[in-house]
């Protein structure tokens, strides 16, 4: 399979269309909900708790998909797993258009997020099997397309909802149908392309039992979990932090978040070759330390250092795709199992981590806020926790790097990519 790209350039290009197109569609489908939610709330008369349940289905669908996508890909093949995910997303768009109440809307959302979860795991397995050379570069490039569509998704969604069609406006229903129908496009190259199979060997294939007993596997979970919690928390808390601590307007705070995502997306475009050059573990160690350092400095410097919140995106962006590259290189047999194990535990850790941020903010504010005459100390503590997650990611990489060096020495099969 190492010569796969050289001997099948035409097929390799087709598979690139599937992976890159899949990440584009994935980014759109996950991030068009922002402008649509107020309209849904208004039309169905939903309260905040009902909206919360609707959004919680994102994590539930993702975690559920983690439990069966690898098994599904072994049973029906990664090609048909991807096609099933794309088709279910398009079908969810139709169901959302036809939904007449909260229950049918919730069921449609659950189908969408279940499809998103299968697609994300499936694309990870696909990419791991296809990108056998320059894996770090190609993984980061693939995730660049997710970031690219994520930046444009809210703007595109809001614009489409205002389109005039026949005697009315397109609205959120029509917008979802059109956007999610785009997920049918990657099915065309999927049907044409020939996907590399994963060959299993009883002696060498990765198993869940083996991963549970492997301290290196748990270190990789820790690295990814700390990095992803820090990454996701910025999108959730940065605007709120800037508005409340620095009294910024919503527009100004949102512009800083957009700048963060710009740095984030460009980093995935350009950081890949660095990860291949100096090694995946060392890359994550340095990038996460840079991100954590920027966020720490931004909190301590104050408003004058706010730009550092955005610059931190450069460091946090390569962590997820680079860890996927590490898994692809370390688990050449059973990479689907390794990815499933890692991202399932990462998903659970992410839910816990994001809950902790809110608890820390309230706890510190309650305990120290009045005593120190600082009403914003809770938010500052919360953001220090976000920065601390990136620092912990880097520290875990130190131990991971040492463990992988020992493992390589024992097996006498050293690799620069570790």
Residue, then its C-alpha position, 0 to 999 in steps of 0.5 A: x500500500x506504500x506505493x499506492x499513490x505512485x501507481x494509482x495517481x488518478x484514483x488517488x486524486x478521486x479519493x482526495x475529492x472524497x476526503x477533502x469534499x467530505x471535510x468541506x461538507x462536514x464543516x458546513x453541516x456542523x456550523x450552519x446551526x448558528x443563524x438557524x437556531x433563533x428561527x427554529x426557536x421562534x417557529x416552534x416556541x422552544x425554551x432554552x432547555x429544549x434548545x440545549x437538548x437539541x444541541x446535546x444531541x451533537x455530542x450524543x450522536x458523535x459518541x454513539x457513532x464512535x461505538x460502531x463506525x469502525x465495526x461498520x467499516x470492517x463489515x461493509x467497507x470504508x467506501x460504503x460507510x462514507x456513502x451511508x454517512x453522506x446519504x443520511x445527512x442529506x436525508x436529515x435535511x429533508x426530514x428537517x424541512x418536513x418537521x412539524x414539531x419539536x419531536x420530529x425536529x429533534x429526531x431529524x437533528x439526531x439523524x444529522x449528528x449521527x451521520x456527522x459522527x459516522x462521517x468524521x470517524x469514517x473520514x479519519x479512517x479513510x485518510x489514515x489508509x490513503x495518506x501513507x506518505x507525508x501523513x502529517x501534511x495531508x491530515x492537516x490539509x484535510x482538516x484545513x478544508x473543515x476549518x475553511x467551510x466552518x468559517x464561511x458556514x454561518x455567513x452562508x447560512x444566514x445569507x441563504x435564509x434571506x433568499x427570496x424564493x417564489x412568494x416567500x423567503x427560503x428560511x431555515x428549512x430550505x437552507x438546511x435542505x440545500x446545504x445538506x444536499x451538497x453531501x450527495x456530491x462526494x458520493x459520486x467520486x466515492x462510487x468511482x474510486x477504489x479504496x485501499x483495504x485494511x489487511x488484518x493479521x491476528x498477530x499484529x492487528x490492533x485490538x481494543x483489549x490491547x489498547x486498554x492495556x497500552x499506556x502509550x494509547x492512554x497517553x495519546x488519549x490524554x494528549x488529544x483530550x487536553x488539546x481538543x478541550x482547549x480548542x473547543x472552549x475558545x469557540x464557546x468562551x472567548x466572545x463571552x470573556x471579551x464582552x464581560x472582562x473588557x466590556x467589548x461589543x458583541x461585534x468587536x468580540x466576534x471579530x476577535x473570534x473570527x481572527x482566531x479561526x483565521x489563524x487556526x485555519x491557516x495553521x492547518x494549511x501550513x503546519x503539516x510539513x513541519x509535523x512531518x519534518x520534526x515528528x508528530x509528538x514533538x510537533x504537538x508538544x511545541x504547538x500546544x505549549x505555544x497555544x497555552x503560552x499565548x492564552x496565559x499571556x493574554x489573560x495576565x497582560x489584559x486588554x492590550x494583549x487580547x490579540x494573543x487569544x487569536x494567535x493561540x489558534x496557530x498552536x492549537x489547530x494542528x493538534x487533532x490532525x497531527x494526533x490522527x497522523x500519529x495513530x495512522x503511523x503507529x497502527x498500520x494494522x487496525x487503525x480504525x480500532x485505534x481511532x475509535x478508541x481514541x476519539x471515543x474517550x476524547x469525546x467523553x473527556x471533552x464533555x467533562x472538560x467543558x463542564x469543568x470550565x463552567x464550574x470553575x468560573x462559578x466556584x472561583x467567582x463565588x469564593x474569591x470574587x467579593x473577597x478580592x473585589x474582582x467580579x471577573x476573577x471567575x472568568x479569568x480563572x476559567x480562561x486560565x483553565x483553558x490555557x492550562x489544558x493546552x499546557x497539559x497537552x504539551x506536558x503529556x507529549x513529553x512523557x509520550x515522546x519518551x515512551x515512544x523512544x523506548x518502544x522504538x528502541x525495544x522493537x529496533x524499528x525507529x521512526x522519525x515520525x514518532 
